[in-house]
């Protein structure tokens, strides 16, 4: 019933200080309204069940979203890789926020310490604002859509600087 869902949401949010975020409340409300939510990590399942008190039958672990990774011996060695990379569709506001924060706050700190490193940003539908962040002099390259995810194998570090949303798991699995 609507009363029970509202009560469950209040219990879930009361369990975690600072859980009054509108986005978090919307996501928890959607989970509590659903019969079942599929998650891709033990950590996400544990967070929902233990921290937000989502009833365990409403959360299921599902690892079938992705093909098994290539064996490590088939991947380029660390010494053969270079630079930093991040990925994300620019039409999704958490990704756009992520790239802006990366360009303005995070990358300058990294670039100062690693003067040979480059930041490669891949994503479909780069907006004018996204393309304005492209700055070869700062070694920050907005490259548009990647042909495939194999390009990730040529980079040393994948950054996923999302400040909100649920996309970290997808970026890390990729």
N, C-alpha and C positions, 0 to 999 in steps of 0.2 A: 504494500500500500504506500501511498505518498507519505503518510505520517512516518512509517517505519523507515523509508529511504531518507527522509529529512533527519530523523533521529540518528540513523547510521552515519550520515555525513557529519553531524555535529560531534559524534563520538570519535570519528576518524580524525577530524581536524583538531579536536581538543587534545589528542594524544601527542601532537607535535607542536612545540612552540614556533610561532611564526608561520603557521600553516594557513594563514588567512589570504594568501595569494589567490587572486581571481582565477588565474589559469589552473592552479592546483585544485581549487574548489570545483571547477568545471570538470577536470579530468576525474577527480574522485567521484563526483556525482554521476558521471557517465559510467564509471566502473560499477558503482552500486546499483544503477538502474539495469545493468546488463545481467544476463544469466551467467555469462562466462567471459573473462578477459584473458587473452593469451599473452604471455610475456616471454621474453627470450633469454632471461638470465635468472639464476638463483637469487642474486642480489635484489633484483626488481621484485620478484615474488615475495622475498622475505621483508622488504621494505613495506609493501602493500599490506601484508598479513600482520607483521609484528609491530610496525610503527603506526600504520593508519588503521589497523584493526578491520581490514576488509575480510569478510568471512572466507576461510580457505577454499571452500567449494567454488567460489566465484573467480579464483585465480588458478590458471594452469600454465605450467612450464611447457613451452613448445620450441624445440630446436630445429624444426624441419623447414624453416624459412630459407636457409642458405645451404648451398652445397658444401661438403666438407672441404676444408682448406687444402691447398697443395702441401705435400710433404716439405718440410723446411729445407731439405737438401736440394729441392728443385728451384728454390727461390735464389735470387742474386744474394751474394754474401754482403754483409754490412759495408765492407770496404768498397764494394762496387756501386753502392748507392750514394745519393747526394741530396741535400736540401730537405725542406719541409713542405708538406702538402696538407690541404684541407679540401673537403668536397661538400657540396650541398646545392640544392635547387634554389636559385635566387628569388623565386616567387614565394617562398616560405619565409615568413617574417623572422622566425628564430635564426635561420641561416643568414639572412641579411644582417641582422643584429650581430651575429657571430663574426662575420667578416669585417664589419665596421669596427667592432671592438678589437679584433685582431690587428687591423691596419693602424688604428689610432693608439692603442694602449700596449698590446702584447708584443707585436712584431718589433717595434723600436727597441724594446728591452733585449730581445733575442739578437737582433741585428747588431746591436752595440757590442755584444760579447762574442759574436761569431761573424766576423766581417766578410767571410767568404760564402756564407749561407744565403740561400734564396728562399722566398716563400712563394709557392705555387698554389693558386686558388682555382679550383675547377667547379663549375656549376652551370646547369642549364638556365637559360633565360636571364643572363646578366643584364641588369637595368643600367640606365645611364649613370646612376649613382655608384653602382658597383664598378663600372668601367672607369669611373673617375678615380677610383682607388688604385688602379693599375699605375705603378710608378717604378720603372726599371732602375732609376737612380737610387731608390731605397731598397732595391732587390725584392720588390713586392709585385708579383705578376698575377693579374686576373686573366685567366686563360679561356674562360668559357667552358662549354660542355666537353667532357672527356669522351673519347671514342669508346673506351671501355675501362674497367677498373684495374686492368693489368698495369696501367701506368703507376699505380700506387707502389708496385714492387720496386720501382726505380728510386724511391725516396727513402731517406733514412728515418724521418719522423713524421707521423700523421698527427696533426693537431685537430682537436674537436672542441673548440672553445665556446660551446653553447652555454648561454647563461640561463635559458629557459627552454621548455619544450621537451620532447622525449626522443630526439634524434641521435643522441650520443650512442645508443646501442647499435644503431644501423651504421654509423660512421666507423665505429670500432670493429664491428664484424666485417665490414668491407675491407 
